[in-house]
Each structure stands twice: as structure tokens, then as C-alpha cells.
């Protein structure tokens, strides 16, 4: 099983690209638990919600891993939960990083906020490019510090799709 994670700031095409990858290469896709959580609770999240959100994301991921697909595509993983918790609340439960590091990921596709317009979807909260760029840099810094395999995805929508397809094709040996 090869595990690919789409990561980076909001409004950079992660969900769209996860769907495109699944259509092109098959496999299982795991969506963002936090989106479901917000839709169910219809309120702003708080620091006390982070453990439940993280456990939900882990449960979805682990259930997909248990099916042993040839390709597992994660629209996000605990790194986003960790960074959002730090960004929004200035704190994060320490166990999230331990759980994240306990799992193997074959490739992180880190999506850049450059050349892409921010789109408000009712759940996003970083309309300023500088905020999204800081989140992008924090993501890249964590991945590099922990020696996680990553590829930067940037450019317009077509370029992003081509880069991601090429990366996954190489990962799968196709």
C-alpha cells in the first residue's frame, strides 16, 4: 500500500486534487474529518474540540488502511490538525505529533498558495495570502524537520494536476 497525503494551507486545491488522483489512479480516498465535524456542530471550533477532531481523522485513516488498498489518498492528516490548533488557539495536544510520527506516509504533496485565488466556502478563515504562506512554510518546515517525503505542488490548476499525477505515477512505478 502506498499512502499519499495532500497537505498545505486552505484553498489550494487539496480536496479537488485528492478526487482527481483517485479518479486517475483508483485507490481509497479519506476526506477531512474536520469539515464533517463543523457541518455536524454548526459552531466555531475551540481547543477542546481538537482531540475529537484528531481522533475522528485517525479513525477514518485507520479504517481505510485496514482495507489495504494499493493506493491510499489522504485529503489531510494530523499535521493539519496540529498546525491549525497552533494557529487558531496557540496550543496543541502533544499526542497528535506522536500519533502522526507513528504512521508511515510514502509521499506528501505540499500545495502552495501561490498563483491560486482564495475562495471562501464558509469554513475557511485565512483570506490573507501572508497567512496562507505562513501555514505553507510551517507545513514544509515540519515535514523537512521530520524527514518526511514531500513534493511541492505549485502553479495553476493544470500544472498542479500534472505535477501530482507525475509524482503519484512515479510512486506507483507506472
C-alpha positions as protocol buffer text, in pm:
chain_id: "A"
residue {
  index: 1
  type: UNK
  ca { x: 0 y: 0 z: 0 }
}
residue {
  index: 2
  type: UNK
  ca { x: 125 y: 346 z: -96 }
}
residue {
  index: 3
  type: UNK
  ca { x: -2 y: 637 z: 113 }
}
residue {
  index: 4
  type: UNK
  ca { x: -18 y: 986 z: -39 }
}
residue {
  index: 5
  type: UNK
  ca { x: -111 y: 1291 z: 169 }
}
residue {
  index: 6
  type: UNK
  ca { x: -228 y: 1622 z: 30 }
}
residue {
  index: 7
  type: UNK
  ca { x: -126 y: 1895 z: 269 }
}
residue {
  index: 8
  type: UNK
  ca { x: -77 y: 2269 z: 296 }
}
residue {
  index: 9
  type: UNK
  ca { x: -289 y: 2579 z: 350 }
}
residue {
  index: 10
  type: UNK
  ca { x: -658 y: 2609 z: 283 }
}
residue {
  index: 11
  type: UNK
  ca { x: -795 y: 2690 z: -61 }
}
residue {
  index: 12
  type: UNK
  ca { x: -501 y: 2542 z: -254 }
}
residue {
  index: 13
  type: UNK
  ca { x: -686 y: 2253 z: -419 }
}
residue {
  index: 14
  type: UNK
  ca { x: -622 y: 1962 z: -184 }
}
residue {
  index: 15
  type: UNK
  ca { x: -973 y: 1816 z: -195 }
}
residue {
  index: 16
  type: UNK
  ca { x: -1005 y: 1869 z: -570 }
}
residue {
  index: 17
  type: UNK
  ca { x: -666 y: 1709 z: -631 }
}
residue {
  index: 18
  type: UNK
  ca { x: -743 y: 1416 z: -398 }
}
residue {
  index: 19
  type: UNK
  ca { x: -1052 y: 1347 z: -607 }
}
residue {
  index: 20
  type: UNK
  ca { x: -857 y: 1384 z: -934 }
}
residue {
  index: 21
  type: UNK
  ca { x: -590 y: 1143 z: -810 }
}
residue {
  index: 22
  type: UNK
  ca { x: -850 y: 886 z: -711 }
}
residue {
  index: 23
  type: UNK
  ca { x: -1022 y: 914 z: -1048 }
}
residue {
  index: 24
  type: UNK
  ca { x: -689 y: 872 z: -1231 }
}
residue {
  index: 25
  type: UNK
  ca { x: -522 y: 604 z: -1016 }
}
residue {
  index: 26
  type: UNK
  ca { x: -803 y: 441 z: -818 }
}
residue {
  index: 27
  type: UNK
  ca { x: -749 y: 353 z: -455 }
}
residue {
  index: 28
  type: UNK
  ca { x: -925 y: 483 z: -147 }
}
residue {
  index: 29
  type: UNK
  ca { x: -964 y: 850 z: -54 }
}
residue {
  index: 30
  type: UNK
  ca { x: -1003 y: 977 z: 302 }
}
residue {
  index: 31
  type: UNK
  ca { x: -1159 y: 1320 z: 334 }
}
residue {
  index: 32
  type: UNK
  ca { x: -1114 y: 1584 z: 604 }
}
residue {
  index: 33
  type: UNK
  ca { x: -1290 y: 1487 z: 926 }
}
residue {
  index: 34
  type: UNK
  ca { x: -1292 y: 1849 z: 1045 }
}
residue {
  index: 35
  type: UNK
  ca { x: -1524 y: 1951 z: 760 }
}
residue {
  index: 36
  type: UNK
  ca { x: -1774 y: 1684 z: 866 }
}
residue {
  index: 37
  type: UNK
  ca { x: -1730 y: 1789 z: 1232 }
}
residue {
  index: 38
  type: UNK
  ca { x: -1806 y: 2155 z: 1154 }
}
residue {
  index: 39
  type: UNK
  ca { x: -2111 y: 2061 z: 945 }
}
residue {
  index: 40
  type: UNK
  ca { x: -2244 y: 1848 z: 1233 }
}
residue {
  index: 41
  type: UNK
  ca { x: -2182 y: 2103 z: 1508 }
}
residue {
  index: 42
  type: UNK
  ca { x: -2262 y: 2432 z: 1328 }
}
residue {
  index: 43
  type: UNK
  ca { x: -2041 y: 2642 z: 1555 }
}
residue {
  index: 44
  type: UNK
  ca { x: -1687 y: 2767 z: 1574 }
}
residue {
  index: 45
  type: UNK
  ca { x: -1444 y: 2504 z: 1690 }
}
residue {
  index: 46
  type: UNK
  ca { x: -1238 y: 2552 z: 2004 }
}
residue {
  index: 47
  type: UNK
  ca { x: -923 y: 2400 z: 2153 }
}
residue {
  index: 48
  type: UNK
  ca { x: -1134 y: 2146 z: 2343 }
}
residue {
  index: 49
  type: UNK
  ca { x: -1258 y: 2011 z: 2006 }
}
residue {
  index: 50
  type: UNK
  ca { x: -910 y: 1930 z: 1873 }
}
residue {
  index: 51
  type: UNK
  ca { x: -878 y: 1584 z: 2036 }
}
residue {
  index: 52
  type: UNK
  ca { x: -1216 y: 1475 z: 1898 }
}
residue {
  index: 53
  type: UNK
  ca { x: -1133 y: 1608 z: 1552 }
}
residue {
  index: 54
  type: UNK
  ca { x: -793 y: 1438 z: 1555 }
}
residue {
  index: 55
  type: UNK
  ca { x: -938 y: 1107 z: 1676 }
}
residue {
  index: 56
  type: UNK
  ca { x: -1201 y: 1123 z: 1403 }
}
residue {
  index: 57
  type: UNK
  ca { x: -937 y: 1186 z: 1136 }
}
residue {
  index: 58
  type: UNK
  ca { x: -727 y: 898 z: 1271 }
}
residue {
  index: 59
  type: UNK
  ca { x: -1028 y: 666 z: 1278 }
}
residue {
  index: 60
  type: UNK
  ca { x: -1113 y: 744 z: 916 }
}
residue {
  index: 61
  type: UNK
  ca { x: -749 y: 694 z: 814 }
}
residue {
  index: 62
  type: UNK
  ca { x: -707 y: 372 z: 1010 }
}
residue {
  index: 63
  type: UNK
  ca { x: -1031 y: 226 z: 874 }
}
residue {
  index: 64
  type: UNK
  ca { x: -907 y: 295 z: 520 }
}
residue {
  index: 65
  type: UNK
  ca { x: -562 y: 150 z: 598 }
}
residue {
  index: 66
  type: UNK
  ca { x: -728 y: -168 z: 728 }
}
residue {
  index: 67
  type: UNK
  ca { x: -877 y: -223 z: 381 }
}
residue {
  index: 68
  type: UNK
  ca { x: -519 y: -240 z: 241 }
}
residue {
  index: 69
  type: UNK
  ca { x: -581 y: -55 z: -85 }
}
residue {
  index: 70
  type: UNK
  ca { x: -295 y: -34 z: -333 }
}
residue {
  index: 71
  type: UNK
  ca { x: -319 y: 345 z: -305 }
}
residue {
  index: 72
  type: UNK
  ca { x: -449 y: 543 z: -9 }
}
residue {
  index: 73
  type: UNK
  ca { x: -508 y: 914 z: -75 }
}
residue {
  index: 74
  type: UNK
  ca { x: -543 y: 1133 z: 233 }
}
residue {
  index: 75
  type: UNK
  ca { x: -700 y: 1475 z: 180 }
}
residue {
  index: 76
  type: UNK
  ca { x: -527 y: 1569 z: 505 }
}
residue {
  index: 77
  type: UNK
  ca { x: -372 y: 1414 z: 814 }
}
residue {
  index: 78
  type: UNK
  ca { x: -283 y: 1508 z: 1170 }
}
residue {
  index: 79
  type: UNK
  ca { x: -23 y: 1764 z: 1065 }
}
residue {
  index: 80
  type: UNK
  ca { x: -301 y: 1996 z: 953 }
}
residue {
  index: 81
  type: UNK
  ca { x: -485 y: 1939 z: 1281 }
}
residue {
  index: 82
  type: UNK
  ca { x: -167 y: 2023 z: 1472 }
}
residue {
  index: 83
  type: UNK
  ca { x: -89 y: 2338 z: 1275 }
}
residue {
  index: 84
  type: UNK
  ca { x: -447 y: 2465 z: 1280 }
}
residue {
  index: 85
  type: UNK
  ca { x: -463 y: 2408 z: 1655 }
}
residue {
  index: 86
  type: UNK
  ca { x: -143 y: 2611 z: 1700 }
}
residue {
  index: 87
  type: UNK
  ca { x: -259 y: 2880 z: 1457 }
}
residue {
  index: 88
  type: UNK
  ca { x: -607 y: 2927 z: 1599 }
}
residue {
  index: 89
  type: UNK
  ca { x: -557 y: 2850 z: 1968 }
}
residue {
  index: 90
  type: UNK
  ca { x: -182 y: 2879 z: 2032 }
}
residue {
  index: 91
  type: UNK
  ca { x: -169 y: 2524 z: 2168 }
}
residue {
  index: 92
  type: UNK
  ca { x: -198 y: 2164 z: 2057 }
}
residue {
  index: 93
  type: UNK
  ca { x: -229 y: 1832 z: 2241 }
}
residue {
  index: 94
  type: UNK
  ca { x: 118 y: 1671 z: 2238 }
}
residue {
  index: 95
  type: UNK
  ca { x: -14 y: 1326 z: 2150 }
}
residue {
  index: 96
  type: UNK
  ca { x: -109 y: 1439 z: 1798 }
}
residue {
  index: 97
  type: UNK
  ca { x: 254 y: 1459 z: 1688 }
}
residue {
  index: 98
  type: UNK
  ca { x: 334 y: 1119 z: 1842 }
}
residue {
  index: 99
  type: UNK
  ca { x: 41 y: 960 z: 1658 }
}
residue {
  index: 100
  type: UNK
  ca { x: 142 y: 1129 z: 1333 }
}
residue {
  index: 101
  type: UNK
  ca { x: 502 y: 1011 z: 1358 }
}
residue {
  index: 102
  type: UNK
  ca { x: 387 y: 656 z: 1439 }
}
residue {
  index: 103
  type: UNK
  ca { x: 238 y: 619 z: 1090 }
}
residue {
  index: 104
  type: UNK
  ca { x: 416 y: 577 z: 756 }
}
residue {
  index: 105
  type: UNK
  ca { x: 341 y: 809 z: 465 }
}
residue {
  index: 106
  type: UNK
  ca { x: 504 y: 748 z: 127 }
}
residue {
  index: 107
  type: UNK
  ca { x: 456 y: 1095 z: -20 }
}
residue {
  index: 108
  type: UNK
  ca { x: 330 y: 1434 z: 94 }
}
residue {
  index: 109
  type: UNK
  ca { x: 209 y: 1663 z: -183 }
}
residue {
  index: 110
  type: UNK
  ca { x: 254 y: 2010 z: -33 }
}
residue {
  index: 111
  type: UNK
  ca { x: 31 y: 2255 z: -215 }
}
residue {
  index: 112
  type: UNK
  ca { x: 149 y: 2614 z: -241 }
}
residue {
  index: 113
  type: UNK
  ca { x: -90 y: 2909 z: -204 }
}
residue {
  index: 114
  type: UNK
  ca { x: 88 y: 3092 z: -485 }
}
residue {
  index: 115
  type: UNK
  ca { x: -99 y: 3158 z: -811 }
}
residue {
  index: 116
  type: UNK
  ca { x: -430 y: 3037 z: -665 }
}
residue {
  index: 117
  type: UNK
  ca { x: -712 y: 3264 z: -553 }
}
residue {
  index: 118
  type: UNK
  ca { x: -852 y: 3212 z: -204 }
}
residue {
  index: 119
  type: UNK
  ca { x: -1217 y: 3101 z: -212 }
}
residue {
  index: 120
  type: UNK
  ca { x: -1448 y: 3144 z: 85 }
}
residue {
  index: 121
  type: UNK
  ca { x: -1652 y: 2830 z: 143 }
}
residue {
  index: 122
  type: UNK
  ca { x: -1794 y: 2917 z: 485 }
}
residue {
  index: 123
  type: UNK
  ca { x: -1531 y: 2715 z: 674 }
}
residue {
  index: 124
  type: UNK
  ca { x: -1210 y: 2888 z: 565 }
}
residue {
  index: 125
  type: UNK
  ca { x: -1054 y: 3164 z: 770 }
}
residue {
  index: 126
  type: UNK
  ca { x: -726 y: 3274 z: 606 }
}
residue {
  index: 127
  type: UNK
  ca { x: -813 y: 3515 z: 324 }
}
residue {
  index: 128
  type: UNK
  ca { x: -476 y: 3691 z: 350 }
}
residue {
  index: 129
  type: UNK
  ca { x: -202 y: 3545 z: 132 }
}
residue {
  index: 130
  type: UNK
  ca { x: 60 y: 3606 z: 404 }
}
residue {
  index: 131
  type: UNK
  ca { x: -139 y: 3386 z: 646 }
}
residue {
  index: 132
  type: UNK
  ca { x: -164 y: 3104 z: 396 }
}
residue {
  index: 133
  type: UNK
  ca { x: 203 y: 3136 z: 307 }
}
residue {
  index: 134
  type: UNK
  ca { x: 300 y: 3116 z: 677 }
}
residue {
  index: 135
  type: UNK
  ca { x: 90 y: 2798 z: 709 }
}
residue {
  index: 136
  type: UNK
  ca { x: 259 y: 2658 z: 397 }
}
residue {
  index: 137
  type: UNK
  ca { x: 604 y: 2731 z: 540 }
}
residue {
  index: 138
  type: UNK
  ca { x: 514 y: 2577 z: 877 }
}
residue {
  index: 139
  type: UNK
  ca { x: 395 y: 2264 z: 696 }
}
residue {
  index: 140
  type: UNK
  ca { x: 711 y: 2241 z: 487 }
}
residue {
  index: 141
  type: UNK
  ca { x: 933 y: 2305 z: 790 }
}
residue {
  index: 142
  type: UNK
  ca { x: 768 y: 2026 z: 991 }
}
residue {
  index: 143
  type: UNK
  ca { x: 788 y: 1779 z: 702 }
}
residue {
  index: 144
  type: UNK
  ca { x: 1154 y: 1857 z: 639 }
}
residue {
  index: 145
  type: UNK
  ca { x: 1246 y: 1851 z: 1009 }
}
residue {
  index: 146
  type: UNK
  ca { x: 1093 y: 1503 z: 1041 }
}
residue {
  index: 147
  type: UNK
  ca { x: 1242 y: 1377 z: 713 }
}
residue {
  index: 148
  type: UNK
  ca { x: 905 y: 1312 z: 553 }
}
residue {
  index: 149
  type: UNK
  ca { x: 894 y: 1254 z: 175 }
}
residue {
  index: 150
  type: UNK
  ca { x: 747 y: 1558 z: 6 }
}
residue {
  index: 151
  type: UNK
  ca { x: 695 y: 1723 z: -328 }
}
residue {
  index: 152
  type: UNK
  ca { x: 599 y: 2085 z: -372 }
}
residue {
  index: 153
  type: UNK
  ca { x: 291 y: 2134 z: -590 }
}
residue {
  index: 154
  type: UNK
  ca { x: 251 y: 2480 z: -737 }
}
residue {
  index: 155
  type: UNK
  ca { x: 134 y: 2679 z: -1036 }
}
residue {
  index: 156
  type: UNK
  ca { x: -209 y: 2700 z: -1193 }
}
residue {
  index: 157
  type: UNK
  ca { x: -468 y: 2423 z: -1167 }
}
residue {
  index: 158
  type: UNK
  ca { x: -343 y: 2235 z: -1473 }
}
residue {
  index: 159
  type: UNK
  ca { x: 17 y: 2250 z: -1353 }
}
residue {
  index: 160
  type: UNK
  ca { x: -85 y: 2122 z: -1009 }
}
residue {
  index: 161
  type: UNK
  ca { x: -269 y: 1829 z: -1161 }
}
residue {
  index: 162
  type: UNK
  ca { x: 24 y: 1741 z: -1389 }
}
residue {
  index: 163
  type: UNK
  ca { x: 278 y: 1760 z: -1104 }
}
residue {
  index: 164
  type: UNK
  ca { x: 62 y: 1548 z: -874 }
}
residue {
  index: 165
  type: UNK
  ca { x: -13 y: 1289 z: -1143 }
}
residue {
  index: 166
  type: UNK
  ca { x: 357 y: 1262 z: -1229 }
}
residue {
  index: 167
  type: UNK
  ca { x: 453 y: 1222 z: -862 }
}
residue {
  index: 168
  type: UNK
  ca { x: 195 y: 950 z: -795 }
}
residue {
  index: 169
  type: UNK
  ca { x: 275 y: 772 z: -1121 }
}
residue {
  index: 170
  type: UNK
  ca { x: 643 y: 760 z: -1014 }
}
residue {
  index: 171
  type: UNK
  ca { x: 549 y: 643 z: -665 }
}
residue {
  index: 172
  type: UNK
  ca { x: 340 y: 361 z: -809 }
}
residue {
  index: 173
  type: UNK
  ca { x: 604 y: 271 z: -1068 }
}
residue {
  index: 174
  type: UNK
  ca { x: 372 y: 325 z: -1364 }
}
